Amino acid sequence: MKLNSKFKIQNSKWGLPSTTFKIKSSIRWKESSRLISVTSNRIKSGAGFTLIELLIVVAIISILSTLLMVNFIAVRQRGRDAERKSNLRQVQSALELYRADQDDYTLTLANCGSGASLGSPTCSTIYMNKLPKDPNGSSYYNGGSYYYTSDGIAYSLVACIENISDKDSNITQAPPAGAPTDCSSGYYYVLQNP
C-alpha cells in the first residue's frame, strides 16, 4: 500500500516555527511481529546542496581569502615602513647629539669600531652603539643600509619606502643628489637636518 502524506512537526518547546515535510512512503505490514514499518523514499525539505551551490561557496571563499591576503601584505609593508621611519629618527637624534658636542655633523655614519657605531672623532663618546639596518635586509635598497650624506653643515638620511600611498611630508619621488636610485617603489623617505 502506498501513502502520500504531509506531516507537520511543531516545536513548541523552543518556540520555533513549525515545519512541514512531504514524505512519500510505503507502509509494509509484517505479520510475524505485527509491526508497521515506514520506509521513506524521499524527503522534500531541501536537504543537501547542489554542485552549483557548492561551487559558488568555494568561489566566494576564494575571493575573500584573496582580498584578505592583499590586505595582509599591505599591513606588513606599512609595518616595515614604520620601522624605517623610526630608525631614521633615531639616527637623526644621534646626529643632533653629535653636532651639539662637535659643532658640525659627521661625514660618515659608521665612524667607530667595526664600522657599526656612531661616535666622536676619537670614539671616546658613542652616540649610537649599533646603526640600524633596513628591515628587508641586505638585498633591499642601498645594500640594506640607510643612505647618509653630509658636508659637515647639512645632512640627508634616505630610506626606500614600500607603501606608495603613504602621505608623510618627508616622502618624495626624487632622492637627494648622490643617493642610489634603485628603490623598487620609487618613493624615498628623506630626513634632513632641522
KABEL-V720966 format. One record per residue. N is the residue number from 1. PHI is phi in radians with two decimals (* if undefined). PSI is psi as a letter, one per 40 degrees, with the letter a starting at -180 (none if undefined). OMEGA is omega as a letter, one per 20 degrees, with the letter a starting at -180 (NA if undefined). Layout:
# KABEL-V720966
n={N/N}
phi={PHI/PHI}
psi={PSI/PSI}
omega={OMEGA/OMEGA}
This chain:
# KABEL-V720966
n={1/2/3/4/5/6/7/8/9/10/11/12/13/14/15/16/17/18/19/20/21/22/23/24/25/26/27/28/29/30/31/32/33/34/35/36/37/38/39/40/41/42/43/44/45/46/47/48/49/50/51/52/53/54/55/56/57/58/59/60/61/62/63/64/65/66/67/68/69/70/71/72/73/74/75/76/77/78/79/80/81/82/83/84/85/86/87/88/89/90/91/92/93/94/95/96/97/98/99/100/101/102/103/104/105/106/107/108/109/110/111/112/113/114/115/116/117/118/119/120/121/122/123/124/125/126/127/128/129/130/131/132/133/134/135/136/137/138/139/140/141/142/143/144/145/146/147/148/149/150/151/152/153/154/155/156/157/158/159/160/161/162/163/164/165/166/167/168/169/170/171/172/173/174/175/176/177/178/179/180/181/182/183/184/185/186/187/188/189/190/191/192/193/194}
phi={*/-1.73/-2.41/-1.92/-2.63/-1.94/-2.00/-1.96/-1.87/-1.90/-2.02/-1.43/-1.10/-1.85/1.31/-1.48/-1.18/-1.32/-2.15/-1.93/-2.02/-1.81/-2.08/-1.72/-2.29/-2.13/-1.87/-2.07/-1.74/-1.72/-1.22/-1.19/-1.86/0.93/-1.98/-1.80/-1.98/-1.93/-1.87/-1.58/-1.53/-2.82/-1.86/-1.77/-2.18/1.37/-1.30/1.98/-2.08/-1.47/-1.09/-1.09/-1.08/-1.12/-1.13/-1.14/-1.10/-1.10/-1.12/-1.12/-1.10/-1.11/-1.12/-1.12/-1.19/-1.14/-1.11/-1.16/-1.15/-1.08/-1.15/-1.10/-1.12/-1.12/-1.13/-1.13/-1.10/-1.10/-1.13/-1.17/-1.12/-1.09/-1.15/-1.06/-1.08/-1.10/-1.04/-1.17/-1.14/-1.16/-1.13/-1.07/-1.09/-1.12/-1.14/-1.20/-1.13/-1.05/-1.14/-1.09/-1.51/-1.84/1.19/-2.75/-1.61/-1.19/-1.42/-2.30/-1.24/-1.55/-2.05/-2.28/1.10/-1.50/1.46/-2.01/-2.34/-1.90/-2.52/-1.16/-0.96/-1.63/1.08/-1.36/-2.10/-1.81/-1.63/-2.63/-1.12/-2.32/-1.26/-1.24/-1.98/-1.14/-1.11/-1.47/1.56/-1.27/-1.51/-1.66/-0.81/0.98/1.17/1.53/-1.78/-1.31/-1.37/-2.39/-2.43/-2.71/-1.91/1.69/-1.79/-2.36/-2.54/-2.37/-1.97/-2.31/-2.38/-1.56/-1.71/-1.50/-1.47/-1.31/-1.61/-1.19/-1.77/-1.05/-1.23/-1.56/-1.67/-2.43/-1.63/-1.98/-1.29/-1.09/-1.00/1.58/-1.32/-1.04/-1.93/-1.63/-1.26/-1.14/-1.50/1.45/-2.06/-2.09/-1.73/-2.10/-1.94/-2.14/-1.03/-1.22}
psi={h/i/h/h/i/h/h/h/h/h/g/e/d/e/f/i/i/i/h/h/h/h/h/h/i/h/h/h/h/h/d/d/e/f/i/h/h/h/h/h/d/h/h/g/e/f/h/i/i/i/d/d/d/d/d/d/d/d/d/d/d/d/d/d/d/d/d/d/d/d/d/d/d/d/d/d/d/d/d/d/d/d/d/d/d/d/d/d/d/d/d/d/d/d/d/d/d/d/d/d/d/e/e/i/i/i/d/i/d/g/e/i/b/e/e/e/i/h/i/i/d/e/f/d/h/h/d/h/d/h/h/i/i/h/d/e/a/e/e/a/h/f/f/e/i/i/h/h/i/i/e/d/d/i/i/h/h/h/i/h/h/d/h/e/e/h/e/h/e/e/h/i/e/h/i/i/h/e/i/i/f/f/h/d/d/e/h/h/h/h/h/i/i/none}
omega={r/a/r/a/r/r/r/a/r/a/a/a/a/r/r/r/a/a/r/r/r/a/r/a/r/a/r/r/r/a/a/a/r/r/r/r/a/r/a/r/a/r/a/r/a/r/r/a/r/r/r/r/r/r/r/r/r/r/r/r/r/a/r/r/r/r/r/a/r/r/r/r/r/r/r/r/r/r/r/r/r/r/r/a/r/r/a/r/r/r/r/r/r/r/r/r/r/a/r/a/a/a/r/r/r/r/r/a/a/a/a/r/a/r/a/a/r/a/r/a/r/a/r/r/r/a/r/a/a/r/a/r/r/a/r/r/a/r/a/a/r/r/r/r/r/a/r/r/a/r/a/a/a/r/r/r/a/r/r/a/r/a/a/r/r/a/r/a/r/a/a/r/r/r/r/r/r/a/r/a/a/r/a/a/a/r/a/r/a/r/r/a/a/NA}
